[in-house]
Amino acid sequence: MGRRMARLCLSIVMIALLTGCWDSRELTDIGFVVAMAIDKGEKKNIRVTVQIVNPINVSSSQGGGSPMPLPPTTYSAEGNNVFDATRVLSQKLSRQLHYGHAIVLLVGEDLATTQGIKKLFDGIERDSEFRPSATMVIARGTTGEEIIKQRTSLDNSPAIKIKKMVAETEKAFGENIDEKIYQVIQAIVSSGKEPTITGIQLDSTNKEDKLMANGIATFKDGKLMRWLDGNESRGFLWVLGRVNSTLLTMDWNGQPHTIGIENIRTKSSFHSSFDKSGKPIIEVKIGADANIGEVDVPIDVTNPRLFLQIERLYMQAVHDEAVATIKLMQQQKSDIFGFGEVVHRDHPKQWRTLKRDWNDVTFPTIEVKVKVEAYLRNTGLRNRTIMESIDNS
Protein backbone atom coordinates (compact mmCIF):
# COMPACT_ATOMS: atom_id res chain seq x y z
CA MET A 1 0.00 0.00 0.00
CA GLY A 2 2.85 2.29 0.90
CA ARG A 3 4.62 1.63 -2.40
CA ARG A 4 1.43 2.32 -4.37
CA MET A 5 0.97 5.67 -2.63
CA ALA A 6 4.61 6.58 -3.27
CA ARG A 7 4.29 5.72 -6.98
CA LEU A 8 1.05 7.71 -7.21
CA CYS A 9 2.63 10.79 -5.60
CA LEU A 10 5.71 10.48 -7.84
CA SER A 11 3.48 10.24 -10.93
CA ILE A 12 1.56 13.36 -9.93
CA VAL A 13 4.78 15.30 -9.40
CA MET A 14 6.22 14.17 -12.77
CA ILE A 15 3.01 15.06 -14.58
CA ALA A 16 3.15 18.54 -13.06
CA LEU A 17 6.83 19.07 -13.93
CA LEU A 18 6.99 17.50 -17.38
CA THR A 19 4.18 19.36 -19.07
CA GLY A 20 6.48 21.31 -21.39
CA CYS A 21 6.63 25.08 -22.00
CA TRP A 22 3.03 26.16 -21.65
CA ASP A 23 3.74 29.70 -22.88
CA SER A 24 6.13 28.80 -25.70
CA ARG A 25 6.00 30.92 -28.86
CA GLU A 26 7.42 30.21 -32.29
CA LEU A 27 10.21 32.51 -33.49
CA THR A 28 8.18 33.41 -36.55
CA ASP A 29 5.33 34.64 -34.33
CA ILE A 30 7.43 37.16 -32.38
CA GLY A 31 8.41 40.74 -33.22
CA PHE A 32 11.62 41.64 -31.37
CA VAL A 33 11.52 45.28 -30.27
CA VAL A 34 14.99 46.86 -30.00
CA ALA A 35 13.90 50.46 -29.37
CA MET A 36 10.80 52.34 -28.29
CA ALA A 37 10.08 56.05 -28.81
CA ILE A 38 7.38 57.92 -26.88
CA ASP A 39 6.11 61.23 -28.24
CA LYS A 40 3.19 63.60 -27.84
CA GLY A 41 0.23 62.29 -29.83
CA GLU A 42 -1.80 64.25 -32.37
CA LYS A 43 -5.20 62.59 -31.82
CA LYS A 44 -4.55 60.96 -28.45
CA ASN A 45 -2.28 61.67 -25.52
CA ILE A 46 0.69 59.44 -26.37
CA ARG A 47 2.29 58.25 -29.62
CA VAL A 48 4.48 55.15 -29.36
CA THR A 49 6.87 54.02 -32.08
CA VAL A 50 8.66 50.68 -31.89
CA GLN A 51 11.58 49.49 -33.96
CA ILE A 52 11.47 45.79 -34.76
CA VAL A 53 14.23 43.59 -36.12
CA ASN A 54 13.66 40.37 -38.00
CA PRO A 55 15.89 37.63 -36.49
CA ILE A 56 16.19 36.01 -39.91
CA ASN A 57 17.77 39.21 -41.23
CA VAL A 58 20.22 39.31 -38.31
CA SER A 59 21.31 35.72 -38.82
CA SER A 60 21.67 36.16 -42.59
CA SER A 61 23.91 39.21 -42.07
CA GLN A 62 26.37 37.03 -40.14
CA GLY A 63 26.77 34.45 -42.91
CA GLY A 64 29.08 34.86 -45.88
CA GLY A 65 27.50 35.32 -49.29
CA SER A 66 24.02 35.99 -47.89
CA PRO A 67 21.92 38.79 -49.34
CA MET A 68 21.91 42.13 -47.53
CA PRO A 69 19.38 42.11 -44.67
CA LEU A 70 16.41 44.45 -44.68
CA PRO A 71 16.65 47.45 -42.32
CA PRO A 72 14.66 47.37 -39.05
CA THR A 73 10.99 48.21 -39.40
CA THR A 74 9.12 50.83 -37.38
CA TYR A 75 5.44 50.94 -36.40
CA SER A 76 3.56 53.74 -34.62
CA ALA A 77 0.25 54.01 -32.80
CA GLU A 78 -1.47 56.46 -30.46
CA GLY A 79 -3.24 55.78 -27.18
CA ASN A 80 -4.30 57.29 -23.90
CA ASN A 81 -1.10 56.04 -22.27
CA VAL A 82 1.98 53.98 -23.16
CA PHE A 83 0.36 50.61 -22.44
CA ASP A 84 -2.74 51.51 -24.44
CA ALA A 85 -0.68 52.64 -27.44
CA THR A 86 1.37 49.41 -27.48
CA ARG A 87 -1.84 47.39 -27.59
CA VAL A 88 -3.18 49.49 -30.48
CA LEU A 89 0.00 48.52 -32.35
CA SER A 90 -1.30 44.95 -32.60
CA GLN A 91 -3.74 46.18 -35.29
CA LYS A 92 -0.77 46.73 -37.60
CA LEU A 93 1.35 43.67 -36.78
CA SER A 94 1.25 39.98 -37.63
CA ARG A 95 3.50 39.14 -34.65
CA GLN A 96 3.36 39.50 -30.89
CA LEU A 97 5.76 42.17 -29.65
CA HIS A 98 8.56 41.06 -27.34
CA TYR A 99 10.38 43.80 -25.37
CA GLY A 100 13.08 41.63 -23.79
CA HIS A 101 15.64 42.84 -26.34
CA ALA A 102 14.77 46.56 -26.16
CA ILE A 103 18.00 48.45 -25.53
CA VAL A 104 16.93 52.08 -25.98
CA LEU A 105 13.99 54.19 -24.81
CA LEU A 106 13.57 57.61 -26.46
CA VAL A 107 11.28 60.43 -25.37
CA GLY A 108 10.49 63.40 -27.61
CA GLU A 109 11.56 66.84 -26.32
CA ASP A 110 8.08 68.29 -26.78
CA LEU A 111 6.49 65.60 -24.60
CA ALA A 112 9.26 65.82 -21.98
CA THR A 113 8.82 69.62 -21.77
CA THR A 114 5.05 69.96 -21.77
CA GLN A 115 3.75 66.79 -20.09
CA GLY A 116 6.89 65.51 -18.37
CA ILE A 117 8.18 61.96 -18.04
CA LYS A 118 6.72 60.95 -14.66
CA LYS A 119 3.74 59.07 -16.09
CA LEU A 120 5.69 57.12 -18.71
CA PHE A 121 7.33 54.48 -16.55
CA ASP A 122 4.63 52.72 -14.57
CA GLY A 123 3.54 50.42 -17.39
CA ILE A 124 7.13 49.88 -18.54
CA GLU A 125 8.35 48.90 -15.08
CA ARG A 126 5.39 46.56 -14.51
CA ASP A 127 6.17 44.69 -17.75
CA SER A 128 8.46 41.80 -16.87
CA GLU A 129 9.86 41.76 -20.43
CA PHE A 130 11.12 45.36 -20.65
CA ARG A 131 14.72 45.79 -19.51
CA PRO A 132 15.22 48.43 -16.79
CA SER A 133 18.87 48.51 -17.90
CA ALA A 134 17.94 49.91 -21.34
CA THR A 135 19.56 53.26 -22.17
CA MET A 136 17.28 56.28 -21.97
CA VAL A 137 17.70 59.39 -24.15
CA ILE A 138 15.76 62.53 -25.09
CA ALA A 139 15.18 63.36 -28.77
CA ARG A 140 16.55 66.91 -28.75
CA GLY A 141 14.75 69.35 -31.05
CA THR A 142 12.74 66.60 -32.70
CA THR A 143 10.62 63.54 -31.97
CA GLY A 144 11.74 60.11 -30.86
CA GLU A 145 9.95 58.71 -33.92
CA GLU A 146 12.10 60.82 -36.23
CA ILE A 147 15.27 59.64 -34.48
CA ILE A 148 14.27 56.00 -34.53
CA LYS A 149 13.59 56.05 -38.30
CA GLN A 150 17.06 57.28 -39.23
CA ARG A 151 19.46 55.11 -41.19
CA THR A 152 22.91 54.41 -39.80
CA SER A 153 26.03 53.63 -41.77
CA LEU A 154 28.17 51.61 -39.32
CA ASP A 155 25.57 49.88 -37.15
CA ASN A 156 22.64 47.66 -38.08
CA SER A 157 20.04 49.91 -36.46
CA PRO A 158 19.65 53.32 -34.77
CA ALA A 159 19.03 51.52 -31.46
CA ILE A 160 22.44 49.84 -31.52
CA LYS A 161 24.17 53.07 -32.55
CA ILE A 162 22.48 55.14 -29.81
CA LYS A 163 23.33 52.63 -27.08
CA LYS A 164 27.00 52.40 -28.14
CA MET A 165 27.32 56.12 -28.84
CA VAL A 166 25.98 57.28 -25.47
CA ALA A 167 28.21 54.85 -23.56
CA GLU A 168 31.32 55.75 -25.56
CA THR A 169 30.80 59.52 -25.53
CA GLU A 170 30.54 59.52 -21.72
CA LYS A 171 33.83 57.61 -21.53
CA ALA A 172 35.74 59.53 -24.19
CA PHE A 173 34.22 63.04 -24.23
CA GLY A 174 32.90 63.71 -20.74
CA GLU A 175 29.90 65.83 -21.78
CA ASN A 176 27.14 63.19 -21.89
CA ILE A 177 25.76 60.75 -19.36
CA ASP A 178 24.71 57.14 -19.95
CA GLU A 179 21.61 56.83 -17.78
CA LYS A 180 19.52 53.66 -17.68
CA ILE A 181 15.76 53.50 -17.20
CA TYR A 182 16.05 52.29 -13.60
CA GLN A 183 18.39 55.20 -12.73
CA VAL A 184 15.92 57.73 -14.15
CA ILE A 185 13.08 56.11 -12.18
CA GLN A 186 15.16 56.20 -8.98
CA ALA A 187 15.77 59.94 -9.48
CA ILE A 188 12.08 60.62 -10.20
CA VAL A 189 10.86 58.91 -7.02
CA SER A 190 13.63 60.50 -4.91
CA SER A 191 12.81 63.71 -3.06
CA GLY A 192 16.48 64.73 -3.05
CA LYS A 193 17.56 64.36 -6.68
CA GLU A 194 16.28 65.29 -10.15
CA PRO A 195 16.93 63.10 -13.25
CA THR A 196 19.35 63.91 -16.06
CA ILE A 197 19.25 62.34 -19.53
CA THR A 198 21.50 62.67 -22.59
CA GLY A 199 20.07 64.22 -25.75
CA ILE A 200 20.16 62.71 -29.25
CA GLN A 201 19.67 65.09 -32.16
CA LEU A 202 19.91 65.14 -35.94
CA ASP A 203 23.18 66.40 -37.43
CA SER A 204 22.19 68.24 -40.60
CA THR A 205 25.82 68.34 -41.82
CA ASN A 206 26.01 64.56 -42.21
CA LYS A 207 23.62 63.20 -44.85
CA GLU A 208 24.61 59.53 -44.45
CA ASP A 209 24.38 59.15 -40.66
CA LYS A 210 22.66 62.02 -38.85
CA LEU A 211 22.43 60.74 -35.27
CA MET A 212 24.64 62.47 -32.72
CA ALA A 213 24.71 62.83 -28.93
CA ASN A 214 24.45 66.41 -27.73
CA GLY A 215 23.89 67.85 -24.26
CA ILE A 216 22.32 66.68 -21.03
CA ALA A 217 18.64 67.37 -20.31
CA THR A 218 17.90 68.51 -16.76
CA PHE A 219 14.49 68.12 -15.16
CA LYS A 220 12.41 69.59 -12.39
CA ASP A 221 9.26 67.92 -11.10
CA GLY A 222 9.51 65.47 -14.00
CA LYS A 223 9.54 68.12 -16.77
CA LEU A 224 12.48 69.01 -18.99
CA MET A 225 13.70 72.36 -17.79
CA ARG A 226 17.08 73.15 -19.39
CA TRP A 227 19.89 71.67 -21.47
CA LEU A 228 23.48 71.56 -20.21
CA ASP A 229 26.04 71.92 -23.01
CA GLY A 230 29.83 71.96 -23.25
CA ASN A 231 31.55 73.05 -20.02
CA GLU A 232 28.20 73.08 -18.18
CA SER A 233 27.59 69.37 -18.75
CA ARG A 234 31.23 68.54 -18.00
CA GLY A 235 31.04 70.56 -14.79
CA PHE A 236 28.07 68.38 -13.80
CA LEU A 237 30.05 65.20 -14.47
CA TRP A 238 33.07 66.55 -12.53
CA VAL A 239 30.82 66.82 -9.48
CA LEU A 240 29.53 63.27 -9.97
CA GLY A 241 33.07 61.93 -10.56
CA ARG A 242 31.97 60.48 -13.92
CA VAL A 243 34.50 62.15 -16.23
CA ASN A 244 36.57 59.22 -17.42
CA SER A 245 38.32 60.92 -20.28
CA THR A 246 38.16 64.43 -21.67
CA LEU A 247 40.47 67.16 -22.93
CA LEU A 248 40.82 70.56 -21.25
CA THR A 249 42.51 73.25 -23.31
CA MET A 250 44.04 76.03 -21.22
CA ASP A 251 45.74 79.37 -21.82
CA TRP A 252 49.46 79.91 -21.15
CA ASN A 253 50.81 83.43 -20.57
CA GLY A 254 47.98 85.01 -22.49
CA GLN A 255 48.13 82.59 -25.41
CA PRO A 256 44.69 80.95 -25.67
CA HIS A 257 44.15 77.19 -25.88
CA THR A 258 47.85 76.29 -26.06
CA ILE A 259 48.02 73.49 -23.46
CA GLY A 260 45.84 70.39 -23.70
CA ILE A 261 45.33 68.24 -20.59
CA GLU A 262 43.90 64.74 -21.08
CA ASN A 263 41.92 63.65 -18.04
CA ILE A 264 42.18 59.90 -17.43
CA ARG A 265 40.10 59.26 -14.29
CA THR A 266 37.89 61.06 -11.79
CA LYS A 267 36.16 60.26 -8.55
CA SER A 268 34.11 62.32 -6.11
CA SER A 269 32.46 62.10 -2.72
CA PHE A 270 29.82 64.19 -0.90
CA HIS A 271 29.48 64.99 2.78
CA SER A 272 26.92 67.16 4.55
CA SER A 273 26.88 69.15 7.78
CA PHE A 274 24.96 72.10 9.26
CA ASP A 275 26.08 75.61 10.13
CA LYS A 276 25.16 77.43 13.36
CA SER A 277 21.88 78.65 11.86
CA GLY A 278 20.85 75.09 10.93
CA LYS A 279 21.39 75.50 7.19
CA PRO A 280 22.95 72.50 5.34
CA ILE A 281 26.51 72.69 4.01
CA ILE A 282 27.60 70.33 1.26
CA GLU A 283 31.26 69.44 0.80
CA VAL A 284 32.24 67.99 -2.58
CA LYS A 285 35.67 66.37 -2.95
CA ILE A 286 36.84 65.73 -6.50
CA GLY A 287 39.91 63.67 -7.27
CA ALA A 288 41.26 63.75 -10.85
CA ASP A 289 44.29 62.37 -12.69
CA ALA A 290 45.49 63.52 -16.10
CA ASN A 291 48.34 63.47 -18.60
CA ILE A 292 49.76 66.34 -20.62
CA GLY A 293 48.23 65.76 -24.04
CA GLU A 294 49.53 68.68 -26.13
CA VAL A 295 51.70 71.76 -25.61
CA ASP A 296 51.80 74.39 -28.37
CA VAL A 297 54.14 76.86 -26.65
CA PRO A 298 57.95 76.59 -26.23
CA ILE A 299 58.20 75.61 -22.56
CA ASP A 300 60.16 72.89 -20.79
CA VAL A 301 57.54 70.62 -19.20
CA THR A 302 60.30 68.69 -17.38
CA ASN A 303 60.95 71.81 -15.31
CA PRO A 304 59.31 71.01 -11.91
CA ARG A 305 58.22 74.62 -11.41
CA LEU A 306 56.47 74.79 -14.79
CA PHE A 307 55.04 71.29 -14.34
CA LEU A 308 53.43 72.29 -11.02
CA GLN A 309 52.17 75.52 -12.59
CA ILE A 310 50.40 73.52 -15.32
CA GLU A 311 49.01 71.17 -12.66
CA ARG A 312 47.56 74.11 -10.73
CA LEU A 313 45.94 75.42 -13.93
CA TYR A 314 44.36 72.01 -14.48
CA MET A 315 43.12 71.88 -10.88
CA GLN A 316 41.64 75.37 -11.12
CA ALA A 317 39.91 74.56 -14.42
CA VAL A 318 38.17 71.51 -12.90
CA HIS A 319 37.16 73.54 -9.85
CA ASP A 320 35.76 76.43 -11.90
CA GLU A 321 33.67 74.22 -14.19
CA ALA A 322 32.20 72.28 -11.24
CA VAL A 323 31.36 75.43 -9.25
CA ALA A 324 29.84 77.16 -12.30
CA THR A 325 27.43 74.28 -12.93
CA ILE A 326 26.46 74.05 -9.25
CA LYS A 327 25.63 77.78 -9.17
CA LEU A 328 23.72 77.48 -12.46
CA MET A 329 21.53 74.66 -11.13
CA GLN A 330 20.97 76.51 -7.84
CA GLN A 331 19.60 79.39 -9.92
CA GLN A 332 17.39 76.88 -11.77
CA LYS A 333 16.26 75.39 -8.42
CA SER A 334 16.90 71.82 -9.56
CA ASP A 335 19.14 69.51 -7.51
CA ILE A 336 20.49 67.21 -10.24
CA PHE A 337 23.54 66.31 -8.12
CA GLY A 338 21.67 64.48 -5.40
CA PHE A 339 22.79 66.76 -2.55
CA GLY A 340 19.38 66.22 -0.98
CA GLU A 341 19.99 62.47 -0.90
CA VAL A 342 23.27 63.14 0.92
CA VAL A 343 21.48 65.18 3.59
CA HIS A 344 18.85 62.43 3.83
CA ARG A 345 21.58 59.81 4.26
CA ASP A 346 23.62 61.76 6.83
CA HIS A 347 20.83 63.51 8.76
CA PRO A 348 17.51 61.64 8.31
CA LYS A 349 15.74 63.52 11.12
CA GLN A 350 16.49 66.97 9.69
CA TRP A 351 15.63 65.74 6.19
CA ARG A 352 12.00 65.14 7.19
CA THR A 353 11.61 68.91 7.48
CA LEU A 354 13.91 69.96 4.63
CA LYS A 355 12.55 67.65 1.91
CA ARG A 356 9.22 69.52 1.60
CA ASP A 357 10.73 72.53 -0.16
CA TRP A 358 14.27 71.32 -0.87
CA ASN A 359 14.43 72.34 -4.56
CA ASP A 360 12.67 75.70 -4.26
CA VAL A 361 13.90 77.05 -0.92
CA THR A 362 16.85 75.18 0.62
CA PHE A 363 18.94 73.93 -2.31
CA PRO A 364 19.30 77.35 -4.04
CA THR A 365 20.75 78.90 -0.87
CA ILE A 366 22.95 76.18 0.61
CA GLU A 367 26.73 76.60 0.74
CA VAL A 368 28.57 74.08 -1.46
CA LYS A 369 32.30 73.76 -0.83
CA VAL A 370 34.19 72.20 -3.73
CA LYS A 371 37.68 70.84 -3.09
CA VAL A 372 39.71 69.46 -6.00
CA GLU A 373 42.83 67.32 -5.79
CA ALA A 374 44.18 66.94 -9.32
CA TYR A 375 47.49 65.49 -10.41
CA LEU A 376 49.38 65.25 -13.70
CA ARG A 377 50.75 61.73 -14.03
CA ASN A 378 53.02 61.96 -17.10
CA THR A 379 53.94 64.06 -20.10
CA GLY A 380 53.34 61.46 -22.79
CA LEU A 381 56.14 60.18 -25.05
CA ARG A 382 57.82 63.61 -25.37
CA ASN A 383 59.63 65.64 -22.73
CA ARG A 384 60.54 68.69 -24.84
CA THR A 385 57.73 70.26 -26.83
CA ILE A 386 58.08 70.51 -30.60
CA MET A 387 57.83 74.32 -30.35
CA GLU A 388 60.76 74.36 -27.90
CA SER A 389 62.83 72.13 -30.22
CA ILE A 390 62.12 74.49 -33.15
CA ASP A 391 63.12 77.58 -31.14
CA ASN A 392 66.39 75.97 -29.97
CA SER A 393 67.39 74.55 -33.36
Secondary structure, DSSP 8 states (H G I E B T S, - for coil): -HHHHHHHHHHHHHHHH-S--TT---GGGEEEEEEEEEEE-SSSSEEEEEEEE-HHHHHHHTSTT-------EEEEEEESSHHHHHHHGGGG-SSEEE-TT--EEEEEHHHHHHT-SGGGSHHHHH-SSS-TTSEEEEETTS-HHHHHT---SSSSSHHHHHHHHHHHHHHHTSS----BHHHHHHHHH-SS---EEEEEEE-TT-SS--EEEEEEEEEETTEEEEEE-THHHHHHHHHHT---SEEEEEEETTEEEEEEEEEEEEEEEEEEEE-TTS-EEEEEEEEEEEEEEEE-S--BTTSHHHHHHHHHHHHHHHHHHHHHHHHHHHHHT---S-HHHHHHHH-HHHHHHHGGGIIIIIGGG-EEEEEEEEEEEE-TT-SB-HHHHHHH-
